[in-house]
Amino acid sequence: MLKYILIASAAAFSLRHGWVINANPVAQKLYEVYQPIARTSVNAPVGIAVDLVYGLVMAGLFVVLYESLPARPAG
């Protein structure tokens, strides 16, 4: 079980940080195609604002549609 956890953790860490996927020469060659349209920077405040708005919209839809959702109440 410990072996499984260590392998899964190493795989998740390497995929999360992208060095296995992005650092190999084949990936670098493939990414050259996207260079003209790739973003060079990210506007974090706008991204956070958009995520908050989408979250509030989804929460509002859930509140409005809650009664019509097909599920039995717990209890």
PDB file of N, CA, C, O and CB in Angstrom:
ATOM      1  N   MET A   1       0.824  -1.188   0.000  1.00  0.00           N
ATOM      2  CA  MET A   1       0.000   0.000   0.000  1.00  0.00           C
ATOM      3  C   MET A   1       0.874   1.260   0.000  1.00  0.00           C
ATOM      4  O   MET A   1       0.567   2.235  -0.686  1.00  0.00           O
ATOM      5  CB  MET A   1      -0.941  -0.006   1.210  1.00  0.00           C
ATOM      6  N   LEU A   2       1.955   1.232   0.768  1.00  0.00           N
ATOM      7  CA  LEU A   2       2.845   2.388   0.821  1.00  0.00           C
ATOM      8  C   LEU A   2       3.465   2.650  -0.550  1.00  0.00           C
ATOM      9  O   LEU A   2       3.613   3.799  -0.964  1.00  0.00           O
ATOM     10  CB  LEU A   2       3.947   2.172   1.875  1.00  0.00           C
ATOM     11  N   LYS A   3       3.825   1.575  -1.249  1.00  0.00           N
ATOM     12  CA  LYS A   3       4.402   1.710  -2.588  1.00  0.00           C
ATOM     13  C   LYS A   3       3.405   2.403  -3.525  1.00  0.00           C
ATOM     14  O   LYS A   3       3.783   3.288  -4.293  1.00  0.00           O
ATOM     15  CB  LYS A   3       4.802   0.318  -3.153  1.00  0.00           C
ATOM     16  N   TYR A   4       2.140   2.001  -3.457  1.00  0.00           N
ATOM     17  CA  TYR A   4       1.091   2.591  -4.276  1.00  0.00           C
ATOM     18  C   TYR A   4       0.940   4.078  -3.973  1.00  0.00           C
ATOM     19  O   TYR A   4       0.830   4.892  -4.890  1.00  0.00           O
ATOM     20  CB  TYR A   4      -0.238   1.864  -4.047  1.00  0.00           C
ATOM     21  N   ILE A   5       0.934   4.436  -2.690  1.00  0.00           N
ATOM     22  CA  ILE A   5       0.777   5.833  -2.294  1.00  0.00           C
ATOM     23  C   ILE A   5       1.956   6.667  -2.775  1.00  0.00           C
ATOM     24  O   ILE A   5       1.768   7.782  -3.260  1.00  0.00           O
ATOM     25  CB  ILE A   5       0.634   5.947  -0.773  1.00  0.00           C
ATOM     26  N   LEU A   6       3.181   6.133  -2.645  1.00  0.00           N
ATOM     27  CA  LEU A   6       4.356   6.876  -3.091  1.00  0.00           C
ATOM     28  C   LEU A   6       4.358   7.091  -4.600  1.00  0.00           C
ATOM     29  O   LEU A   6       4.679   8.183  -5.067  1.00  0.00           O
ATOM     30  CB  LEU A   6       5.619   6.149  -2.675  1.00  0.00           C
ATOM     31  N   ILE A   7       4.007   6.067  -5.362  1.00  0.00           N
ATOM     32  CA  ILE A   7       3.976   6.193  -6.820  1.00  0.00           C
ATOM     33  C   ILE A   7       2.884   7.175  -7.243  1.00  0.00           C
ATOM     34  O   ILE A   7       3.111   8.019  -8.109  1.00  0.00           O
ATOM     35  CB  ILE A   7       3.745   4.812  -7.481  1.00  0.00           C
ATOM     36  N   ALA A   8       1.711   7.069  -6.641  1.00  0.00           N
ATOM     37  CA  ALA A   8       0.614   7.978  -6.980  1.00  0.00           C
ATOM     38  C   ALA A   8       0.961   9.414  -6.605  1.00  0.00           C
ATOM     39  O   ALA A   8       0.639  10.342  -7.348  1.00  0.00           O
ATOM     40  CB  ALA A   8      -0.679   7.546  -6.273  1.00  0.00           C
ATOM     41  N   SER A   9       1.612   9.606  -5.463  1.00  0.00           N
ATOM     42  CA  SER A   9       2.004  10.948  -5.050  1.00  0.00           C
ATOM     43  C   SER A   9       3.045  11.542  -5.992  1.00  0.00           C
ATOM     44  O   SER A   9       2.968  12.717  -6.351  1.00  0.00           O
ATOM     45  CB  SER A   9       2.542  10.923  -3.626  1.00  0.00           C
ATOM     46  N   ALA A  10       4.020  10.726  -6.390  1.00  0.00           N
ATOM     47  CA  ALA A  10       5.044  11.205  -7.317  1.00  0.00           C
ATOM     48  C   ALA A  10       4.432  11.559  -8.663  1.00  0.00           C
ATOM     49  O   ALA A  10       4.795  12.570  -9.264  1.00  0.00           O
ATOM     50  CB  ALA A  10       6.140  10.152  -7.497  1.00  0.00           C
ATOM     51  N   ALA A  11       3.509  10.734  -9.141  1.00  0.00           N
ATOM     52  CA  ALA A  11       2.855  11.020 -10.419  1.00  0.00           C
ATOM     53  C   ALA A  11       2.017  12.284 -10.335  1.00  0.00           C
ATOM     54  O   ALA A  11       2.056  13.111 -11.246  1.00  0.00           O
ATOM     55  CB  ALA A  11       1.982   9.842 -10.849  1.00  0.00           C
ATOM     56  N   ALA A  12       1.265  12.447  -9.266  1.00  0.00           N
ATOM     57  CA  ALA A  12       0.431  13.639  -9.107  1.00  0.00           C
ATOM     58  C   ALA A  12       1.294  14.892  -8.991  1.00  0.00           C
ATOM     59  O   ALA A  12       0.971  15.924  -9.578  1.00  0.00           O
ATOM     60  CB  ALA A  12      -0.474  13.503  -7.871  1.00  0.00           C
ATOM     61  N   PHE A  13       2.385  14.808  -8.239  1.00  0.00           N
ATOM     62  CA  PHE A  13       3.280  15.954  -8.094  1.00  0.00           C
ATOM     63  C   PHE A  13       3.893  16.344  -9.426  1.00  0.00           C
ATOM     64  O   PHE A  13       3.934  17.524  -9.773  1.00  0.00           O
ATOM     65  CB  PHE A  13       4.379  15.647  -7.086  1.00  0.00           C
ATOM     66  N   SER A  14       4.371  15.355 -10.175  1.00  0.00           N
ATOM     67  CA  SER A  14       5.024  15.668 -11.444  1.00  0.00           C
ATOM     68  C   SER A  14       4.036  16.212 -12.466  1.00  0.00           C
ATOM     69  O   SER A  14       4.373  17.122 -13.224  1.00  0.00           O
ATOM     70  CB  SER A  14       5.713  14.432 -11.999  1.00  0.00           C
ATOM     71  N   LEU A  15       2.824  15.671 -12.501  1.00  0.00           N
ATOM     72  CA  LEU A  15       1.829  16.184 -13.440  1.00  0.00           C
ATOM     73  C   LEU A  15       1.336  17.559 -13.021  1.00  0.00           C
ATOM     74  O   LEU A  15       1.076  18.410 -13.871  1.00  0.00           O
ATOM     75  CB  LEU A  15       0.652  15.218 -13.551  1.00  0.00           C
ATOM     76  N   ARG A  16       1.206  17.781 -11.735  1.00  0.00           N
ATOM     77  CA  ARG A  16       0.720  19.072 -11.239  1.00  0.00           C
ATOM     78  C   ARG A  16       1.710  20.183 -11.566  1.00  0.00           C
ATOM     79  O   ARG A  16       1.317  21.284 -11.950  1.00  0.00           O
ATOM     80  CB  ARG A  16       0.475  19.012  -9.722  1.00  0.00           C
ATOM     81  N   HIS A  17       2.975  19.889 -11.412  1.00  0.00           N
ATOM     82  CA  HIS A  17       3.978  20.924 -11.637  1.00  0.00           C
ATOM     83  C   HIS A  17       4.434  20.988 -13.084  1.00  0.00           C
ATOM     84  O   HIS A  17       5.162  21.908 -13.457  1.00  0.00           O
ATOM     85  CB  HIS A  17       5.165  20.691 -10.746  1.00  0.00           C
ATOM     86  N   GLY A  18       4.029  20.046 -13.895  1.00  0.00           N
ATOM     87  CA  GLY A  18       4.213  20.134 -15.326  1.00  0.00           C
ATOM     88  C   GLY A  18       5.591  19.847 -15.865  1.00  0.00           C
ATOM     89  O   GLY A  18       5.781  19.927 -17.079  1.00  0.00           O
ATOM     90  N   TRP A  19       6.561  19.519 -15.041  1.00  0.00           N
ATOM     91  CA  TRP A  19       7.905  19.337 -15.584  1.00  0.00           C
ATOM     92  C   TRP A  19       8.041  18.051 -16.376  1.00  0.00           C
ATOM     93  O   TRP A  19       8.909  17.967 -17.245  1.00  0.00           O
ATOM     94  CB  TRP A  19       8.916  19.351 -14.472  1.00  0.00           C
ATOM     95  N   VAL A  20       7.224  17.055 -16.112  1.00  0.00           N
ATOM     96  CA  VAL A  20       7.294  15.827 -16.912  1.00  0.00           C
ATOM     97  C   VAL A  20       6.692  16.065 -18.280  1.00  0.00           C
ATOM     98  O   VAL A  20       7.219  15.580 -19.281  1.00  0.00           O
ATOM     99  CB  VAL A  20       6.568  14.664 -16.205  1.00  0.00           C
ATOM    100  N   ILE A  21       5.606  16.798 -18.338  1.00  0.00           N
ATOM    101  CA  ILE A  21       4.915  17.018 -19.607  1.00  0.00           C
ATOM    102  C   ILE A  21       5.562  18.139 -20.405  1.00  0.00           C
ATOM    103  O   ILE A  21       5.808  17.980 -21.600  1.00  0.00           O
ATOM    104  CB  ILE A  21       3.445  17.337 -19.361  1.00  0.00           C
ATOM    105  N   ASN A  22       5.842  19.270 -19.765  1.00  0.00           N
ATOM    106  CA  ASN A  22       6.287  20.452 -20.490  1.00  0.00           C
ATOM    107  C   ASN A  22       7.785  20.505 -20.759  1.00  0.00           C
ATOM    108  O   ASN A  22       8.219  21.212 -21.669  1.00  0.00           O
ATOM    109  CB  ASN A  22       5.894  21.658 -19.739  1.00  0.00           C
ATOM    110  N   ALA A  23       8.569  19.784 -20.000  1.00  0.00           N
ATOM    111  CA  ALA A  23      10.019  19.923 -20.126  1.00  0.00           C
ATOM    112  C   ALA A  23      10.639  18.946 -21.123  1.00  0.00           C
ATOM    113  O   ALA A  23      11.821  19.068 -21.444  1.00  0.00           O
ATOM    114  CB  ALA A  23      10.660  19.733 -18.782  1.00  0.00           C
ATOM    115  N   ASN A  24       9.873  17.992 -21.613  1.00  0.00           N
ATOM    116  CA  ASN A  24      10.497  17.048 -22.540  1.00  0.00           C
ATOM    117  C   ASN A  24      10.590  17.644 -23.940  1.00  0.00           C
ATOM    118  O   ASN A  24       9.764  18.480 -24.305  1.00  0.00           O
ATOM    119  CB  ASN A  24       9.710  15.731 -22.577  1.00  0.00           C
ATOM    120  N   PRO A  25      11.572  17.233 -24.726  1.00  0.00           N
ATOM    121  CA  PRO A  25      11.804  17.832 -26.050  1.00  0.00           C
ATOM    122  C   PRO A  25      10.642  17.667 -27.027  1.00  0.00           C
ATOM    123  O   PRO A  25      10.402  18.547 -27.854  1.00  0.00           O
ATOM    124  CB  PRO A  25      13.033  17.233 -26.657  1.00  0.00           C
ATOM    125  N   VAL A  26       9.929  16.564 -26.943  1.00  0.00           N
ATOM    126  CA  VAL A  26       8.792  16.351 -27.847  1.00  0.00           C
ATOM    127  C   VAL A  26       7.710  17.388 -27.568  1.00  0.00           C
ATOM    128  O   VAL A  26       7.153  17.972 -28.497  1.00  0.00           O
ATOM    129  CB  VAL A  26       8.219  14.914 -27.692  1.00  0.00           C
ATOM    130  N   ALA A  27       7.411  17.617 -26.291  1.00  0.00           N
ATOM    131  CA  ALA A  27       6.391  18.606 -25.932  1.00  0.00           C
ATOM    132  C   ALA A  27       6.812  20.008 -26.357  1.00  0.00           C
ATOM    133  O   ALA A  27       5.991  20.783 -26.847  1.00  0.00           O
ATOM    134  CB  ALA A  27       6.122  18.574 -24.422  1.00  0.00           C
ATOM    135  N   GLN A  28       8.076  20.331 -26.171  1.00  0.00           N
ATOM    136  CA  GLN A  28       8.556  21.655 -26.576  1.00  0.00           C
ATOM    137  C   GLN A  28       8.374  21.867 -28.075  1.00  0.00           C
ATOM    138  O   GLN A  28       7.998  22.956 -28.509  1.00  0.00           O
ATOM    139  CB  GLN A  28      10.033  21.829 -26.196  1.00  0.00           C
ATOM    140  N   LYS A  29       8.635  20.844 -28.855  1.00  0.00           N
ATOM    141  CA  LYS A  29       8.474  20.932 -30.307  1.00  0.00           C
ATOM    142  C   LYS A  29       6.990  21.120 -30.670  1.00  0.00           C
ATOM    143  O   LYS A  29       6.654  21.912 -31.551  1.00  0.00           O
ATOM    144  CB  LYS A  29       9.043  19.658 -30.994  1.00  0.00           C
ATOM    145  N   LEU A  30       6.120  20.388 -29.984  1.00  0.00           N
ATOM    146  CA  LEU A  30       4.683  20.505 -30.255  1.00  0.00           C
ATOM    147  C   LEU A  30       4.141  21.879 -29.831  1.00  0.00           C
ATOM    148  O   LEU A  30       3.264  22.426 -30.499  1.00  0.00           O
ATOM    149  CB  LEU A  30       3.913  19.388 -29.524  1.00  0.00           C
ATOM    150  N   TYR A  31       4.651  22.434 -28.739  1.00  0.00           N
ATOM    151  CA  TYR A  31       4.167  23.723 -28.249  1.00  0.00           C
ATOM    152  C   TYR A  31       4.578  24.881 -29.146  1.00  0.00           C
ATOM    153  O   TYR A  31       3.969  25.949 -29.078  1.00  0.00           O
ATOM    154  CB  TYR A  31       4.674  23.964 -26.851  1.00  0.00           C
ATOM    155  N   GLU A  32       5.590  24.701 -29.979  1.00  0.00           N
ATOM    156  CA  GLU A  32       6.019  25.773 -30.879  1.00  0.00           C
ATOM    157  C   GLU A  32       4.905  26.182 -31.837  1.00  0.00           C
ATOM    158  O   GLU A  32       4.860  27.328 -32.285  1.00  0.00           O
ATOM    159  CB  GLU A  32       7.249  25.336 -31.671  1.00  0.00           C
ATOM    160  N   VAL A  33       4.012  25.257 -32.152  1.00  0.00           N
ATOM    161  CA  VAL A  33       2.893  25.547 -33.051  1.00  0.00           C
ATOM    162  C   VAL A  33       1.974  26.604 -32.437  1.00  0.00           C
ATOM    163  O   VAL A  33       1.425  27.444 -33.149  1.00  0.00           O
ATOM    164  CB  VAL A  33       2.097  24.258 -33.361  1.00  0.00           C
ATOM    165  N   TYR A  34       1.811  26.559 -31.117  1.00  0.00           N
ATOM    166  CA  TYR A  34       0.885  27.451 -30.435  1.00  0.00           C
ATOM    167  C   TYR A  34       1.520  28.774 -30.013  1.00  0.00           C
ATOM    168  O   TYR A  34       0.836  29.620 -29.437  1.00  0.00           O
ATOM    169  CB  TYR A  34       0.322  26.762 -29.231  1.00  0.00           C
ATOM    170  N   GLN A  35       2.779  28.970 -30.278  1.00  0.00           N
ATOM    171  CA  GLN A  35       3.493  30.169 -29.848  1.00  0.00           C
ATOM    172  C   GLN A  35       2.831  31.473 -30.314  1.00  0.00           C
ATOM    173  O   GLN A  35       2.769  32.419 -29.528  1.00  0.00           O
ATOM    174  CB  GLN A  35       4.910  30.116 -30.358  1.00  0.00           C
ATOM    175  N   PRO A  36       2.329  31.569 -31.565  1.00  0.00           N
ATOM    176  CA  PRO A  36       1.717  32.839 -31.985  1.00  0.00           C
ATOM    177  C   PRO A  36       0.444  33.211 -31.228  1.00  0.00           C
ATOM    178  O   PRO A  36       0.127  34.396 -31.120  1.00  0.00           O
ATOM    179  CB  PRO A  36       1.406  32.777 -33.442  1.00  0.00           C
ATOM    180  N   ILE A  37      -0.294  32.231 -30.700  1.00  0.00           N
ATOM    181  CA  ILE A  37      -1.552  32.545 -30.027  1.00  0.00           C
ATOM    182  C   ILE A  37      -1.487  32.327 -28.516  1.00  0.00           C
ATOM    183  O   ILE A  37      -2.469  32.586 -27.820  1.00  0.00           O
ATOM    184  CB  ILE A  37      -2.663  31.708 -30.608  1.00  0.00           C
ATOM    185  N   ALA A  38      -0.374  31.865 -28.004  1.00  0.00           N
ATOM    186  CA  ALA A  38      -0.252  31.581 -26.572  1.00  0.00           C
ATOM    187  C   ALA A  38      -0.173  32.878 -25.774  1.00  0.00           C
ATOM    188  O   ALA A  38       0.412  33.865 -26.219  1.00  0.00           O
ATOM    189  CB  ALA A  38       0.990  30.710 -26.295  1.00  0.00           C
ATOM    190  N   ARG A  39      -0.764  32.856 -24.605  1.00  0.00           N
ATOM    191  CA  ARG A  39      -0.690  34.021 -23.717  1.00  0.00           C
ATOM    192  C   ARG A  39       0.690  34.081 -23.088  1.00  0.00           C
ATOM    193  O   ARG A  39       1.280  33.056 -22.745  1.00  0.00           O
ATOM    194  CB  ARG A  39      -1.790  33.962 -22.618  1.00  0.00           C
ATOM    195  N   THR A  40       1.189  35.284 -22.944  1.00  0.00           N
ATOM    196  CA  THR A  40       2.481  35.458 -22.295  1.00  0.00           C
ATOM    197  C   THR A  40       2.320  35.913 -20.850  1.00  0.00           C
ATOM    198  O   THR A  40       3.264  35.829 -20.064  1.00  0.00           O
ATOM    199  CB  THR A  40       3.327  36.458 -23.066  1.00  0.00           C
ATOM    200  N   SER A  41       1.119  36.401 -20.491  1.00  0.00           N
ATOM    201  CA  SER A  41       0.863  36.810 -19.112  1.00  0.00           C
ATOM    202  C   SER A  41      -0.595  36.530 -18.776  1.00  0.00           C
ATOM    203  O   SER A  41      -1.428  36.324 -19.659  1.00  0.00           O
ATOM    204  CB  SER A  41       1.201  38.315 -18.900  1.00  0.00           C
ATOM    205  N   VAL A  42      -0.879  36.529 -17.488  1.00  0.00           N
ATOM    206  CA  VAL A  42      -2.229  36.255 -17.008  1.00  0.00           C
ATOM    207  C   VAL A  42      -2.658  37.412 -16.119  1.00  0.00           C
ATOM    208  O   VAL A  42      -1.891  37.871 -15.272  1.00  0.00           O
ATOM    209  CB  VAL A  42      -2.299  34.894 -16.238  1.00  0.00           C
ATOM    210  N   ASN A  43      -3.880  37.880 -16.313  1.00  0.00           N
ATOM    211  CA  ASN A  43      -4.425  38.949 -15.489  1.00  0.00           C
ATOM    212  C   ASN A  43      -5.183  38.309 -14.323  1.00  0.00           C
ATOM    213  O   ASN A  43      -6.368  37.997 -14.443  1.00  0.00           O
ATOM    214  CB  ASN A  43      -5.359  39.896 -16.328  1.00  0.00           C
ATOM    215  N   ALA A  44      -4.496  38.116 -13.201  1.00  0.00           N
ATOM    216  CA  ALA A  44      -5.057  37.387 -12.067  1.00  0.00           C
ATOM    217  C   ALA A  44      -6.298  38.048 -11.463  1.00  0.00           C
ATOM    218  O   ALA A  44      -7.268  37.339 -11.193  1.00  0.00           O
ATOM    219  CB  ALA A  44      -4.010  37.239 -11.007  1.00  0.00           C
ATOM    220  N   PRO A  45      -6.323  39.363 -11.235  1.00  0.00           N
ATOM    221  CA  PRO A  45      -7.529  39.952 -10.635  1.00  0.00           C
ATOM    222  C   PRO A  45      -8.785  39.751 -11.488  1.00  0.00           C
ATOM    223  O   PRO A  45      -9.864  39.497 -10.952  1.00  0.00           O
ATOM    224  CB  PRO A  45      -7.312  41.433 -10.406  1.00  0.00           C
ATOM    225  N   VAL A  46      -8.650  39.862 -12.790  1.00  0.00           N
ATOM    226  CA  VAL A  46      -9.808  39.651 -13.665  1.00  0.00           C
ATOM    227  C   VAL A  46     -10.236  38.188 -13.618  1.00  0.00           C
ATOM    228  O   VAL A  46     -11.431  37.896 -13.593  1.00  0.00           O
ATOM    229  CB  VAL A  46      -9.484  40.073 -15.123  1.00  0.00           C
ATOM    230  N   GLY A  47      -9.287  37.277 -13.607  1.00  0.00           N
ATOM    231  CA  GLY A  47      -9.612  35.855 -13.527  1.00  0.00           C
ATOM    232  C   GLY A  47     -10.339  35.517 -12.241  1.00  0.00           C
ATOM    233  O   GLY A  47     -11.302  34.751 -12.254  1.00  0.00           O
ATOM    234  N   ILE A  48      -9.888  36.079 -11.135  1.00  0.00           N
ATOM    235  CA  ILE A  48     -10.553  35.847  -9.850  1.00  0.00           C
ATOM    236  C   ILE A  48     -11.958  36.428  -9.869  1.00  0.00           C
ATOM    237  O   ILE A  48     -12.892  35.793  -9.380  1.00  0.00           O
ATOM    238  CB  ILE A  48      -9.739  36.460  -8.694  1.00  0.00           C
ATOM    239  N   ALA A  49     -12.124  37.617 -10.423  1.00  0.00           N
ATOM    240  CA  ALA A  49     -13.444  38.244 -10.492  1.00  0.00           C
ATOM    241  C   ALA A  49     -14.409  37.410 -11.337  1.00  0.00           C
ATOM    242  O   ALA A  49     -15.565  37.220 -10.959  1.00  0.00           O
ATOM    243  CB  ALA A  49     -13.330  39.662 -11.069  1.00  0.00           C
ATOM    244  N   VAL A  50     -13.934  36.918 -12.474  1.00  0.00           N
ATOM    245  CA  VAL A  50     -14.785  36.086 -13.333  1.00  0.00           C
ATOM    246  C   VAL A  50     -15.181  34.806 -12.599  1.00  0.00           C
ATOM    247  O   VAL A  50     -16.338  34.391 -12.664  1.00  0.00           O
ATOM    248  CB  VAL A  50     -14.057  35.745 -14.660  1.00  0.00           C
ATOM    249  N   ASP A  51     -14.230  34.174 -11.901  1.00  0.00           N
ATOM    250  CA  ASP A  51     -14.542  32.963 -11.144  1.00  0.00           C
ATOM    251  C   ASP A  51     -15.579  33.237 -10.052  1.00  0.00           C
ATOM    252  O   ASP A  51     -16.485  32.432  -9.842  1.00  0.00           O
ATOM    253  CB  ASP A  51     -13.268  32.386 -10.523  1.00  0.00           C
ATOM    254  N   LEU A  52     -15.449  34.357  -9.366  1.00  0.00           N
ATOM    255  CA  LEU A  52     -16.423  34.710  -8.325  1.00  0.00           C
ATOM    256  C   LEU A  52     -17.812  34.935  -8.919  1.00  0.00           C
ATOM    257  O   LEU A  52     -18.808  34.468  -8.365  1.00  0.00           O
ATOM    258  CB  LEU A  52     -15.966  35.968  -7.569  1.00  0.00           C
ATOM    259  N   VAL A  53     -17.883  35.646 -10.040  1.00  0.00           N
ATOM    260  CA  VAL A  53     -19.181  35.908 -10.673  1.00  0.00           C
ATOM    261  C   VAL A  53     -19.822  34.598 -11.122  1.00  0.00           C
ATOM    262  O   VAL A  53     -21.007  34.371 -10.880  1.00  0.00           O
ATOM    263  CB  VAL A  53     -19.020  36.869 -11.879  1.00  0.00           C
ATOM    264  N   TYR A  54     -19.039  33.731 -11.779  1.00  0.00           N
ATOM    265  CA  TYR A  54     -19.585  32.437 -12.209  1.00  0.00           C
ATOM    266  C   TYR A  54     -20.050  31.611 -11.013  1.00  0.00           C
ATOM    267  O   TYR A  54     -21.093  30.960 -11.075  1.00  0.00           O
ATOM    268  CB  TYR A  54     -18.536  31.651 -13.011  1.00  0.00           C
ATOM    269  N   GLY A  55     -19.287  31.635  -9.934  1.00  0.00           N
ATOM    270  CA  GLY A  55     -19.685  30.898  -8.740  1.00  0.00           C
ATOM    271  C   GLY A  55     -20.981  31.415  -8.155  1.00  0.00           C
ATOM    272  O   GLY A  55     -21.842  30.631  -7.757  1.00  0.00           O
ATOM    273  N   LEU A  56     -21.129  32.733  -8.099  1.00  0.00           N
ATOM    274  CA  LEU A  56     -22.369  33.308  -7.581  1.00  0.00           C
ATOM    275  C   LEU A  56     -23.549  33.000  -8.490  1.00  0.00           C
ATOM    276  O   LEU A  56     -24.651  32.741  -8.005  1.00  0.00           O
ATOM    277  CB  LEU A  56     -22.223  34.815  -7.412  1.00  0.00           C
ATOM    278  N   VAL A  57     -23.335  33.023  -9.802  1.00  0.00           N
ATOM    279  CA  VAL A  57     -24.407  32.687 -10.747  1.00  0.00           C
ATOM    280  C   VAL A  57     -24.828  31.232 -10.558  1.00  0.00           C
ATOM    281  O   VAL A  57     -26.022  30.933 -10.522  1.00  0.00           O
ATOM    282  CB  VAL A  57     -23.950  32.932 -12.213  1.00  0.00           C
ATOM    283  N   MET A  58     -23.860  30.329 -10.437  1.00  0.00           N
ATOM    284  CA  MET A  58     -24.209  28.919 -10.252  1.00  0.00           C
ATOM    285  C   MET A  58     -24.916  28.691  -8.924  1.00  0.00           C
ATOM    286  O   MET A  58     -25.863  27.907  -8.857  1.00  0.00           O
ATOM    287  CB  MET A  58     -22.959  28.049 -10.331  1.00  0.00           C
ATOM    288  N   ALA A  59     -24.469  29.366  -7.862  1.00  0.00           N
ATOM    289  CA  ALA A  59     -25.133  29.241  -6.569  1.00  0.00           C
ATOM    290  C   ALA A  59     -26.561  29.781  -6.646  1.00  0.00           C
ATOM    291  O   ALA A  59     -27.481  29.188  -6.084  1.00  0.00           O
ATOM    292  CB  ALA A  59     -24.336  29.985  -5.480  1.00  0.00           C
ATOM    293  N   GLY A  60     -26.744  30.895  -7.335  1.00  0.00           N
ATOM    294  CA  GLY A  60     -28.089  31.455  -7.502  1.00  0.00           C
ATOM    295  C   GLY A  60     -28.997  30.520  -8.278  1.00  0.00           C
ATOM    296  O   GLY A  60     -30.158  30.334  -7.912  1.00  0.00           O
ATOM    297  N   LEU A  61     -28.474  29.923  -9.359  1.00  0.00           N
ATOM    298  CA  LEU A  61     -29.274  28.956 -10.117  1.00  0.00           C
ATOM    299  C   LEU A  61     -29.646  27.755  -9.258  1.00  0.00           C
ATOM    300  O   LEU A  61     -30.767  27.254  -9.347  1.00  0.00           O
ATOM    301  CB  LEU A  61     -28.513  28.493 -11.361  1.00  0.00           C
ATOM    302  N   PHE A  62     -28.727  27.293  -8.437  1.00  0.00           N
ATOM    303  CA  PHE A  62     -29.026  26.170  -7.561  1.00  0.00           C
ATOM    304  C   PHE A  62     -30.143  26.521  -6.591  1.00  0.00           C
ATOM    305  O   PHE A  62     -31.052  25.720  -6.373  1.00  0.00           O
ATOM    306  CB  PHE A  62     -27.778  25.743  -6.795  1.00  0.00           C
ATOM    307  N   VAL A  63     -30.081  27.707  -6.013  1.00  0.00           N
ATOM    308  CA  VAL A  63     -31.121  28.116  -5.065  1.00  0.00           C
ATOM    309  C   VAL A  63     -32.472  28.204  -5.761  1.00  0.00           C
ATOM    310  O   VAL A  63     -33.487  27.792  -5.199  1.00  0.00           O
ATOM    311  CB  VAL A  63     -30.767  29.468  -4.419  1.00  0.00           C
ATOM    312  N   VAL A  64     -32.493  28.734  -6.975  1.00  0.00           N
ATOM    313  CA  VAL A  64     -33.750  28.888  -7.703  1.00  0.00           C
ATOM    314  C   VAL A  64     -34.300  27.524  -8.132  1.00  0.00           C
ATOM    315  O   VAL A  64     -35.505  27.287  -8.051  1.00  0.00           O
ATOM    316  CB  VAL A  64     -33.551  29.793  -8.933  1.00  0.00           C
ATOM    317  N   LEU A  65     -33.425  26.639  -8.582  1.00  0.00           N
ATOM    318  CA  LEU A  65     -33.867  25.349  -9.125  1.00  0.00           C
ATOM    319  C   LEU A  65     -33.889  24.218  -8.109  1.00  0.00           C
ATOM    320  O   LEU A  65     -34.240  23.094  -8.468  1.00  0.00           O
ATOM    321  CB  LEU A  65     -32.986  24.959 -10.258  1.00  0.00           C
ATOM    322  N   TYR A  66     -33.530  24.468  -6.860  1.00  0.00           N
ATOM    323  CA  TYR A  66     -33.397  23.414  -5.854  1.00  0.00           C
ATOM    324  C   TYR A  66     -34.649  22.563  -5.718  1.00  0.00           C
ATOM    325  O   TYR A  66     -34.551  21.337  -5.650  1.00  0.00           O
ATOM    326  CB  TYR A  66     -33.060  24.020  -4.521  1.00  0.00           C
ATOM    327  N   GLU A  67     -35.805  23.174  -5.678  1.00  0.00           N
ATOM    328  CA  GLU A  67     -37.059  22.439  -5.472  1.00  0.00           C
ATOM    329  C   GLU A  67     -37.380  21.501  -6.630  1.00  0.00           C
ATOM    330  O   GLU A  67     -38.060  20.494  -6.434  1.00  0.00           O
ATOM    331  CB  GLU A  67     -38.206  23.412  -5.276  1.00  0.00           C
ATOM    332  N   SER A  68     -36.908  21.811  -7.817  1.00  0.00           N
ATOM    333  CA  SER A  68     -37.253  20.976  -8.964  1.00  0.00           C
ATOM    334  C   SER A  68     -36.192  19.913  -9.291  1.00  0.00           C
ATOM    335  O   SER A  68     -36.341  19.168 -10.259  1.00  0.00           O
ATOM    336  CB  SER A  68     -37.472  21.853 -10.168  1.00  0.00           C
ATOM    337  N   LEU A  69     -35.142  19.844  -8.499  1.00  0.00           N
ATOM    338  CA  LEU A  69     -34.111  18.836  -8.738  1.00  0.00           C
ATOM    339  C   LEU A  69     -34.618  17.445  -8.371  1.00  0.00           C
ATOM    340  O   LEU A  69     -35.289  17.285  -7.351  1.00  0.00           O
ATOM    341  CB  LEU A  69     -32.844  19.165  -7.939  1.00  0.00           C
ATOM    342  N   PRO A  70     -34.308  16.435  -9.189  1.00  0.00           N
ATOM    343  CA  PRO A  70     -34.834  15.094  -8.944  1.00  0.00           C
ATOM    344  C   PRO A  70     -34.005  14.339  -7.898  1.00  0.00           C
ATOM    345  O   PRO A  70     -33.060  13.629  -8.243  1.00  0.00           O
ATOM    346  CB  PRO A  70     -34.872  14.302 -10.250  1.00  0.00           C
ATOM    347  N   ALA A  71     -34.362  14.496  -6.634  1.00  0.00           N
ATOM    348  CA  ALA A  71     -33.678  13.763  -5.576  1.00  0.00           C
ATOM    349  C   ALA A  71     -34.584  13.684  -4.358  1.00  0.00           C
ATOM    350  O   ALA A  71     -35.438  14.544  -4.143  1.00  0.00           O
ATOM    351  CB  ALA A  71     -32.327  14.434  -5.215  1.00  0.00           C
ATOM    352  N   ARG A  72     -34.384  12.643  -3.568  1.00  0.00           N
ATOM    353  CA  ARG A  72     -35.142  12.524  -2.336  1.00  0.00           C
ATOM    354  C   ARG A  72     -34.430  13.306  -1.242  1.00  0.00           C
ATOM    355  O   ARG A  72     -33.200  13.303  -1.183  1.00  0.00           O
ATOM    356  CB  ARG A  72     -35.322  11.039  -1.931  1.00  0.00           C
ATOM    357  N   PRO A  73     -35.169  13.964  -0.390  1.00  0.00           N
ATOM    358  CA  PRO A  73     -34.518  14.660   0.720  1.00  0.00           C
ATOM    359  C   PRO A  73     -33.895  13.664   1.703  1.00  0.00           C
ATOM    360  O   PRO A  73     -34.437  12.584   1.937  1.00  0.00           O
ATOM    361  CB  PRO A  73     -35.529  15.563   1.451  1.00  0.00           C
ATOM    362  N   ALA A  74     -32.771  14.037   2.261  1.00  0.00           N
ATOM    363  CA  ALA A  74     -32.106  13.166   3.241  1.00  0.00           C
ATOM    364  C   ALA A  74     -32.912  13.138   4.532  1.00  0.00           C
ATOM    365  O   ALA A  74     -33.437  14.161   4.974  1.00  0.00           O
ATOM    366  CB  ALA A  74     -30.653  13.648   3.520  1.00  0.00           C
ATOM    367  N   GLY A  75     -33.002  11.955   5.130  1.00  0.00           N
ATOM    368  CA  GLY A  75     -33.640  11.858   6.421  1.00  0.00           C
ATOM    369  C   GLY A  75     -34.847  11.106   6.440  1.00  0.00           C
ATOM    370  O   GLY A  75     -35.469  10.964   7.493  1.00  0.00           O
TER     371      GLY A  75
END
